[in-house]
Amino acid sequence: MRILAVDDTRANLVLLQAMLKRSGHEVLTAENGELCLEVFEKEHPDLVLMDVMMPGMDGFEAAQRLQEMAAPRWVPIIFISAAATEEYYIKGHQSGGADYLFKPINQVILNTKIESIKRVVDMQNTLAKQNMALQEYVEKDEEERRISRHIMEHMTESRGLEDPLLEYILSPAEQFSGDVICAARSPNNRFYLLIGDAVGHGLAASITTLPISGTFYSMVHKGFELQTIGRELNRRVKEAMPTGCFVACGIVMIDPAESYIEVWNAGLPTIYCVDSHGQIVDTFASNQLPLGVLSATQYSVESHAARYNTGNQIVIFSDGLLEAENNNGEFFGEEKLLSCLMNPSDRLDNIKHALAEFMGDAVPHDDVTLAILSMPSKESIAKGIPDALPVESVAFIEESDEIEWKVSFQLGANEIRSMDLTPVILSVISQFNGLEAHNQKLFLIISELMNNALDHGLLELDSSLKSGPNAFETYLNARQQRLKDLTTGSISITAHKIRLHDEALLRITIEDTGKGFDYNALKAPIEQTQMHGRGIKLVKQLCRATVYEGNGNTVTVDYSLERPLSTL
C-alpha cells in the first residue's frame, strides 16, 4: 500500500517509515497538517497515519480536510497519539478516523491494523471498479435504447395511422413494445392494416418486429396483394430472427372500390366484424401459424374475403387485451370486450375506460394493442381516385413520331399463378426517368388492364357474377380456384415511351391468349349499384386513348406524361 505518515517529530517519522518499509509498503511523509494536505493532493495515498497533536493544524482538522478532498473516495485514517484518553479516542472517530493507535507503536499491532484496513480498501476498490463498470453498462444501455427507440419510431409511418378509417391504442407493458401496428394505402386506394405481436416483451420482442414494418410499408406502397405480403413477412422474420422468435400477425385489407374486405389471421385472437348495432356479423379466427415458425417453402397464406356494408367495423387486437389481469387474478376477457362493442359510438373510448376500470392500479403484464376499422361510405370512395383527364380522350391509336425506349414482358401460366404482376411490371417501368411521379395512376391503369386480361381472357370469368347477394365471395372463390388450375395461356405486355405531336406519351399494349370478351358492352352506361365495369371507365378517363382490338384480348392505351399530376 501507499501510506502517508504525518508527524511533527522527525524521530517518530523515521521510526514509522522503517516499520512500514519493513512490511513492504511504499511510504510518503509529511511533518505537519498543511504539508500533509499538499502531499495527499499530489500523491493520492491509500492510507494515512496521522499524529494528533501538531502545531498549527492538528490531526483532527487535517483528517476532516483530507476527507473533503478525497470525496467521494474513502481514504482510511489511523490516528496515532500519546494521549490515551477516551475523549481523544471518540474525537478521532468523529473526525473520520478508521482506527486509533497509542504511542509507543507496537509493530505487530500496527501491521495487524494495516492488514485489516487493506482488506477493506481492496474490497472498496473492487466495488468501485464494479460500480464504474455498472455505470458504463447503464450509460451504454441507455444509449442503445435511445438509438433503438429512434429506429422503432421512424420505422412506423405515422401518416397511415392517421387515416380517418382507423382508431387504435398501443400500450406497451415496458419501455419498448413487442406489439407493432402499421397502416398504409396502396396505389389503388386499398387500405391495409397490420397488427403484430412478438413472443416475449420489451426490447427483445420489439427487435423481433423490426423486419415487419419496413417490409409491410414497402410492399403496400408498391401495390402487392395481401397474400404476397404475408408470405414475404414470414420469410423475412424466419430468415432474420433466431429460432424461437415468432410473431402472431393479422392483416386487414379494405377495398373501397369493390366494397369488400380481405382478412388474414396468423396467431392473433379472433378478429370481429360488427355492425352499427354491435351485432357480430362475421368472425375471422386464426387458421395459420405465426410468422417465423415455418420456412418460406412450407408457409402458405390463406386469407378470407367478404363484402362489407357501410357502418360495419373491424375489431382486431393482440392477446394482451384479453389477458390483462387485475389484482384479483381476473382476466379482462372476451365477454367484457364484446359488451363494449354494443354501443356503436365511441367504441374505442368505451374499451379504454372499461379496461382502466377493470385494471385499477394493476399494471398489464403484456402489451395491449387494439384497432377499430370503419368501413368507408360510397361517398368517400372517390376521394382516393386520381382526377380524370381534363380533355377528351380519343378512340384510336396514332402512329408515333418517335420511340424513346421500349420494354416487353411475356408471362406464362406459371408466372401468372405465382406472381403479383402489376407491381412487378411497374417496378421495371418506373425506373425510367420521369415515370416514378406517375406511379399511382400507372398502377391503376396497368392493374385494371391486367385484371381484365386475366379474369376475362385466361380465366373466362364474367364480371356480372359480382352482382347479387353473396355473389362477390363466389366470384373471388371461383377466380382463386381457376387461377390455381391455370396451366396454359400467356399475357404479353409492351410499354414504350413515344412522342406524338410534341407530347410525351407512355403507350402500353396488353394481349392475352384467352377467348376475349365483349368490349362493346363497356360503352353502356354504368349503374350506380353495378360492381363491374367501373375500372375500365376509370382507365379511359386517365388515358388519352383506350382501344380494344380482336376479340377483346388486345388493348392499347396512351397515357400522357406531361399532364398535371394530382395527389391523394
N, C-alpha and C positions, 0 to 999 in steps of 0.2 A: 504493500500500500504506500501511497504518497502521503506522508504525515507532516503536518506543520506543528513544530514545537515552539511555544511562546513563553518566555520567562525573562524578567528583567535582571536576573542574576546569571552572569556568564558561566559560572561553575555548574549551575543547575542545567543550563543548556547543553554544556559539553557532556555531562553525565547522561542526560536524556538521549542525546544524539548517539552516544556509544551503545546504549542499551538497544535502541531501535535498529541501528545498523547491524548489530549482532543477530537480531531476529530476522534480518533480510529485508527491512523496509527502506524506502527512499525517504530522506529526511530534509525538510526545509526548516529554517529557524527565523525567529523574529524576537527582538529584545523589548518591545513594548506594544501597546494596543494599536497605536497609529500605524506602525510598521507592519504589524500583523495584517491589517486590512489591505495594505498595498501588496504584500506577498500573496495573500489569498486571491485578490482580484486578478493577479497576473498568472499564478500557477495552478489554481483550482485543485487544491489537495483533497484527498479522500477523507481525512480525519484530522482534527485539531486537538492538541494537548495544550490546555490554556491555564496559565498561572492566574490566580485570582487577584492577589494584592500586588498591583503595579502602579507606579507613579503616573499621573495624568489619567488616561483612560484605563479603568480597571478591567479585569477579565470578564465580569458580568456584562458591562456595557459593550465591550468588544464582541462578545458572543452574540448579543442581540443584533448588532450591526452586521455581523457575518451572516446570520440567518436571513436578514433582509436582502443582503447582496446575493445570496445563493438561491433564493426563492425562484421557482418552486422546487428546486433540487434540495433534498435534505442532506445536510452535512453534520455528521456526529461530532460532538464536542465533549471531551473529558476534562473536567476541571481538576487542577492539581493545587493543593493548598496545605499550608501548615496549620491552618485554623480548623481544628476538628470539632466544630460546633454544629448543633442542629440547625441554627439559623443559616449558616453558610451552606449547609447541605441542601436545605429547602430552597434557598435563593438561587443556587446553582441550577437546580431542575427547573425552577420558574423562568430562568433566563435562557432555557432551551438546551441545557446540558443533557447529554445522554448518560453520563455517569460521573462519579466523583472519587478522586484518589487523594489520600493524605500522605504528606511528606513525613519521613523519608520514603521514597518509592521502592516498592518491592518488585524486582524483575519478574518473578513468576506471576504475581497478581497483575502486573501491567500487561504481560503477554496474553494472559487469560482474557482480560477485558478487551484487548485489541482484537483477539480472535473471535470473541463473541460479537463484537460490533462489525467485524469484517463479514461475518455470515449475514448480518442484517443488510450491510451495504451491498453485498453480492446479490442478495435477494431483491433489494431495491433496484439495482442496476438491471437485473433480469426483467423485473416488472416494467421498468422504464422503457426498455427495448421492446417488450411486448406491447406496451401501450402505444409506442411510436408506430410499430408495425400495424397495430389495430387501427390507429388514426389514419395511416396511409391507405389501409384497405377501405375504411369507411369513405375517405375522400375519393378514392378511385371508384368505389361502388356508386357513390352519388354522381360522379361524372358519367359513368357508363349508363346509369339510369336516366340522366338528363339527355344524353345522346339517344338512348333507346326511346325515350318519351317523344323526342323531337321526330324521330323516324316514324314512330307509330302514328303521330298526329298528322304527318304530311303524307302518309300512305293512304289516308282516307280523304276522299274528295267531299268536302262539305256541301258543295252545290247540289249534288244528287240527294243528300239527306235533307235538303231544304225544299224538296219537291212538295207541292200542295197536296198530293195524294197521300203523303206519308206523315204519320206521327209515331214517335218512338221514345223509349227510355233505355239508357245504357248505364247501369250502376255496377261498377267493379267492386269486388269484395276486398281487393288490395289496391296498392298504388297502380298496378298495371292490370288490365282486363284480359282474361282469356277468352272473352267473347269479342266478336267483330261484327259490325253491321256496315254494309255497303249498299249504295243505291245509285243508279245511273240510267240515263235514257240512251237507247240505241239510235242509229241514224234514221230508222224508220219510225221513231217516236214510241217504240215499245219501252215500258218502264220495267226495270229489273231491280229486285231487292234480294239481298243475301244476308242471312244471319249464320254465323259460325260459332261453335262452342268447343274450344280445345280442351283436351283432357288436362286436369290439374288447374292451378290457379297462379296468379301473379305473373312475374316476368317470364318464367319458363313457358307457361301456357301462352302468353302473349307472343313470344317468338314463334311458336308453332303456327300462328295465324299469319305470319309475315308473307308466305308465298301466295296467300289468298287474295289480299286486297289488290295488289298490282295486276295479277292475272285477271281478276274479275273485271276491273275497270278497262283494261286494255281490250279484252275480248268483247265486252259490251259496246264500247265505242266503235269497234270495227264491224259490229253487226252479226257476230256469231250467235248461233242458236243455243238455247238453254242446255240441251243435251251435250253439245260440243264443249260448252263452258264447264259443265260438271265433270266431264272426262278429263279435261285439262287440269282442273283444280286437283283432282285426285292424283294425277301423275306428278304434279309439282310438289304436293305435300309428301307423297310417298318417296320421291327422289331426294327431297331436300332435308327431311326430318329423320331423326334416328328411329329405330324400331320401338314401338310402343307409344309414339306421338301421333295421335289421330285427332280429327276434327269432325264433330257432328255438324251437318250443314243442311240448310234449306234455301231454296231459291224460288221466288215467285215472279212470274212474268205477266204483265198486263199488256194486252194488245188492244188499244182503244179503237183502232180502225175496224177490227173484226169482232170486237166486244167479247173477247174470251181471255181466260187466264190459263197459264201453264204452271204447274206446281211440282217441285221435286223435293222430297224429304229423305235425307240420308242420316238418320240418327237423332233428329230433334223430336220433341213431343209432338203430338198430333196438331196439325195446322187446321184452323177452323175458318169456314166461310159463313158469316152470319148476315141475316137480312136486317132491314131497318127496325124490325120489332124484336130483335135479339134472338130470333129463332135460328138454329143451326141448319143451314141448307146444304152444306157439304163438309166433309172432313177428308184430310189428307194425312193418313198415318205413315210413319216411316216404314219403308219397304226395302231399304238398302243399308249396307254397312257404311259407317262414317268414312270420310276421306282419309287415306293413308294406310288403310288396313290391307287392301288388295293392290296388286301391281296393275299397271295400265292395261295389260293384256287380259287380266282377269275381271276388270271393272267395267260394268255397263251402267248406263244411266236410264232409268225408267221414270219418266215424268207423266203427269196426268193433266189433260186439258179439259176445260169445261167453259160453257158460256156463262156470262155473268149478267146481272141486272143492276142498273143504276141504284145506288143506295146500299148495295151489299158491301161488306168489309171483310178483308182477310186479316186474321189474327195469328201471328207467328211469334214464337218466343223460345228462349232457352230453358233448360230444365231447372236452372237456378230459381226461376219464379215459382214453380210448383213445389220445389224442395226447400223454400225459405222456411226456416224453423224458428219458432219463438221460444221464450224462456220456459214454457210449459212442455216443450218437446213436441209440439204440434206443427204440422206442415201446412203451408198456405193451400196447396192442393187445387185440383181441377174444379171442384164444386164451387169454391169461392170465386175463382176466375170467371166461370160461366155466369154466375149470378151478377157479376159486374157488367157483363155484356148485354143484360136485359134492357138497360136504358140506352137508346141509340145516341143520345147526346153526351158528349164529354166522356166517352168510354175510357180513354186513356187516363184522365184525371180520376175517374172512379176507381180504376185499378190501383193507381198510385196511392190514393187515400186509403183504400182497403188494405193494401199491403203495409203501409205505415202504421195503421191502427192495429193490425194483426201482430206486427213485429214488436211494437212498443219500443223499449230501449235495447232490444236484442239486435245484434249485427248479423246480417246474412253471411253464411259461410261460403257462398258461391256467387259468381257474377250473375246479375239479373238483367236480361235483355228482353224487350218486348217491342213489337212493331205492329201498327194497325194501318192497313192499306185500304183506302176508299176507292171504289170503282168509279171511273170518270163518267160524267154525263155526256150525252151526244153533243151538247153544245161546246164541250171542251176539246173534242177530238180534233177539230180543225186548227187549234192553237199550235200544234206541233208540226203542221204540214207547211212546207215552204210555199211562198207566194207563187201564184201561177204566172205564166209568161204574159207580159203586158201587151203583146201584139198577137195578131192572128197567126196560127200555125198553118202549115201547108200540108197537102195530102199527096205530095210526090217528092221524089228524091232527085236532086240535080247532080250532074257530073261536077266533080270538084275541080277547082283551078290548080290546086297544089296539094300534095300529100307530104306532111312533115315527118310523120312516123306511123308505124302500123304494127300491131301485135295480134296474134291469133292463138286461140285455145281450142283443143279438140278433146272433149271429155267423154270417156266411155262409161259403161254401166257401173263398173267397179268404183270409179271416181265419184260418179253421181250418187251412189249409195252411201259412200263413206265420208264425203266432204261437205262442208258448208261452202257452196260455190260462190255466192256473191262476195263475201269478204275476201276470199282468196283472189278472185279476179280483180276486185277493186284495189287490193293491196299492191298489185303489179301496176295497174294503170295509174294510180295516184303518185307513183314515183316520178312520172314525167313532169317536167317543170310547169307550174301553174295550175295543176289539176287538184292538188290537195285541198284548196279552198272550196272546191265544188263537191267534196266527198259526200255530203249528206244527200244532195239531190241526185248525184250519180248512183248512190246506193239504192235510193227509191226506184230509180228507172231500171237499173240492172236487175234488182231483186224481183220486181213485178214481171219483167220480160222473161227472166229465168224461171220463175214460178209458173208462168203461162206455158212455157216450152215444156217444162217437166210435168205439170199436172194435166194439161190438156193434150199435150203431144205424146210423151212417152208413157205416162200412167193412164191416159184416157179417162180422166175424171171430169165430171160435169159440175160446174160451179153451182148450178141450181140445186145441187144436193145440200148446199149450206142453208137453204131456206127451210123454215118449219121448225117446230119444237124438237129439241134434241138432235136436229139434223146435222148441226155443225160438228158435234162429237163423232157422229157416224162418218162424216166426211173425213175428219182427221184420222180416224182409225183406219178407214179404207186407204187413205194416202200412205200411212205408215206401212201397212201390210203390202201394198203394191210396190212401194219403194224397196222394201225388204226382198221381194220376189223378183225384182228387175234384174235380168241377165243380158238383155240385148238393147241396142239403141245407143244413140250418142247425141250430144249437143255441141255445136261449134259456135264460138264467139269470136268476132273480129272487131277490133277497135282501132280507129286511126284518126289522127288529128289532121284536119283538112282546112284549106282556106277557100271560101266561096264568097265572091263579091266583096273581097277585102274583110271578111268576117271569119274569125277562128271558130271552128266547129269541131265537136267530137262526134264522129259517126260510128255508131255501134250496130252491128248486124248479128242476130242470133238465129240459128237454124237448128231444128231438131229433126230426127228421123221418124217421128211419130206420124199419125194419120192426120194431124192438124185439127182445126175446129172452125166453126162458122164465125169468122171475124166480122162479118157484116152485121151480126147481132150486136156488136159493140156500138153501132151507130144509134141504136134505140135509146130513148130516154131512160135514165136510171131512177127507179123509185126510191123514195127516202128510206124505206124499210128493207130494201134489197141488199143482201150481204155479198153480192158478187158483181163484178164489172167496174167497181169504183177505182180499182188500182190502175187499169189501163186508161181510164179517163184522166187520172192524175198525170200519167206519163205523157199523154197528149198535151196537157196544159204546160208541162215543164219543157217540152221539146219543140224545136222549130218545125220538125216534120216527123210523122209516125206513119209508116207504110207497111202493111202486111202483103205478102205475096203467096202464090201457090195455094195450098190448102190451109193456109194459116200457120204453117210450120216455119215460115221465114218472116222476120220482122226487121226493119231498119229504122233507126231514129237518128235525127240530127239534133245535137244539144249545143247551144251557144255558150262559148267560153268567155264571151265579152259582155254578157248581160249583168246588171247589178245583182249582187248576192244579198239575200235576206238571211236573218238569223232566227233561231228558235226563240 
